């Protein structure tokens, strides 16, 4: 028989899973952002090949910042799952 404590624990567990799932939505946005950065890099280099080094440096910086956001989202999901 399910008592109130079991129901409370099941609700807490389901809220943790739901919160972690919602926290990972940011990973999709980061993937779109990274694809946009590198597609713009390829387009920029194809239009002006002499700026390849400068454009690549800027793209790598943009990639690092976008990837940092993805790692923050993943970190929050793991914190929700395993710390609370």
DAKA-V830902 format. One record per residue. N is the residue number from 1. RES is the residue in one small letter. SS is DSSP state (@ for helix, = for strand, . for the rest). PHI is phi in degrees with one decimal (none if undefined). PSI is psi in degrees with one decimal (999 if undefined). Layout:
n->N res->RES ss->SS phi->PHI psi->PSI
n->N res->RES ss->SS phi->PHI psi->PSI
//
This chain:
n->1 res->x ss->. phi->none psi->138.6
n->2 res->x ss->. phi->-87.1 psi->122.4
n->3 res->x ss->. phi->-102.0 psi->-178.6
n->4 res->x ss->@ phi->-65.9 psi->-32.8
n->5 res->x ss->@ phi->-67.2 psi->-41.6
n->6 res->x ss->@ phi->-65.4 psi->-38.9
n->7 res->x ss->@ phi->-65.4 psi->-40.6
n->8 res->x ss->@ phi->-64.1 psi->-42.1
n->9 res->x ss->@ phi->-66.9 psi->-38.9
n->10 res->x ss->@ phi->-67.2 psi->-38.6
n->11 res->x ss->@ phi->-65.7 psi->-40.5
n->12 res->x ss->@ phi->-63.6 psi->-43.7
n->13 res->x ss->@ phi->-64.8 psi->-42.3
n->14 res->x ss->@ phi->-68.1 psi->-35.2
n->15 res->x ss->@ phi->-67.0 psi->-36.9
n->16 res->x ss->@ phi->-63.2 psi->-45.5
n->17 res->x ss->@ phi->-65.1 psi->-39.8
n->18 res->x ss->@ phi->-66.0 psi->-43.6
n->19 res->x ss->@ phi->-63.6 psi->-41.7
n->20 res->x ss->@ phi->-66.3 psi->-38.3
n->21 res->x ss->@ phi->-64.9 psi->-41.2
n->22 res->x ss->@ phi->-68.3 psi->-31.3
n->23 res->x ss->@ phi->-69.6 psi->-25.1
n->24 res->x ss->. phi->-83.8 psi->-3.0
n->25 res->x ss->@ phi->-62.3 psi->-31.5
n->26 res->x ss->@ phi->-61.7 psi->-22.6
n->27 res->x ss->@ phi->-66.1 psi->-34.3
n->28 res->x ss->@ phi->-66.6 psi->-40.9
n->29 res->x ss->@ phi->-64.8 psi->-37.4
n->30 res->x ss->@ phi->-67.1 psi->-38.5
n->31 res->x ss->@ phi->-63.1 psi->-41.0
n->32 res->x ss->@ phi->-65.0 psi->-41.3
n->33 res->x ss->@ phi->-64.0 psi->-41.3
n->34 res->x ss->@ phi->-66.2 psi->-41.1
n->35 res->x ss->@ phi->-62.6 psi->-39.2
n->36 res->x ss->@ phi->-66.5 psi->-39.6
n->37 res->x ss->@ phi->-61.9 psi->-49.1
n->38 res->x ss->@ phi->-76.6 psi->-27.6
n->39 res->x ss->@ phi->-68.6 psi->-36.4
n->40 res->x ss->@ phi->-67.8 psi->-34.8
n->41 res->x ss->@ phi->-63.2 psi->-47.3
n->42 res->x ss->@ phi->-62.6 psi->-42.0
n->43 res->x ss->@ phi->-64.4 psi->-42.9
n->44 res->x ss->@ phi->-65.6 psi->-40.8
n->45 res->x ss->@ phi->-69.1 psi->-36.0
n->46 res->x ss->@ phi->-69.9 psi->-27.7
n->47 res->x ss->@ phi->-81.9 psi->-35.0
n->48 res->x ss->. phi->-143.3 psi->86.3
n->49 res->x ss->@ phi->-64.5 psi->-20.3
n->50 res->x ss->@ phi->-71.8 psi->-16.2
n->51 res->x ss->@ phi->-98.2 psi->20.5
n->52 res->x ss->@ phi->-59.3 psi->-46.6
n->53 res->x ss->@ phi->-65.1 psi->-43.3
n->54 res->x ss->@ phi->-66.8 psi->-42.4
n->55 res->x ss->@ phi->-66.5 psi->-36.5
n->56 res->x ss->@ phi->-66.5 psi->-41.3
n->57 res->x ss->@ phi->-61.5 psi->-43.6
n->58 res->x ss->@ phi->-65.8 psi->-39.2
n->59 res->x ss->@ phi->-66.6 psi->-38.7
n->60 res->x ss->@ phi->-65.7 psi->-38.3
n->61 res->x ss->@ phi->-63.6 psi->-45.0
n->62 res->x ss->@ phi->-62.6 psi->-38.9
n->63 res->x ss->@ phi->-62.5 psi->-44.1
n->64 res->x ss->@ phi->-63.5 psi->-42.2
n->65 res->x ss->@ phi->-68.1 psi->-39.1
n->66 res->x ss->@ phi->-67.9 psi->-40.0
n->67 res->x ss->@ phi->-67.1 psi->-31.8
n->68 res->x ss->@ phi->-63.2 psi->-38.4
n->69 res->x ss->@ phi->-64.4 psi->-40.2
n->70 res->x ss->@ phi->-64.0 psi->-40.4
n->71 res->x ss->@ phi->-67.3 psi->-34.5
n->72 res->x ss->@ phi->-64.6 psi->-41.2
n->73 res->x ss->@ phi->-63.4 psi->-43.2
n->74 res->x ss->@ phi->-65.9 psi->-39.4
n->75 res->x ss->@ phi->-62.7 psi->-41.9
n->76 res->x ss->@ phi->-64.2 psi->-39.1
n->77 res->x ss->@ phi->-63.2 psi->-43.0
n->78 res->x ss->@ phi->-68.4 psi->-35.9
n->79 res->x ss->@ phi->-63.8 psi->-41.3
n->80 res->x ss->@ phi->-63.4 psi->-42.7
n->81 res->x ss->@ phi->-70.9 psi->-43.5
n->82 res->x ss->@ phi->-110.3 psi->-13.7
n->83 res->x ss->. phi->-98.6 psi->-27.3
n->84 res->x ss->. phi->-99.6 psi->999
//
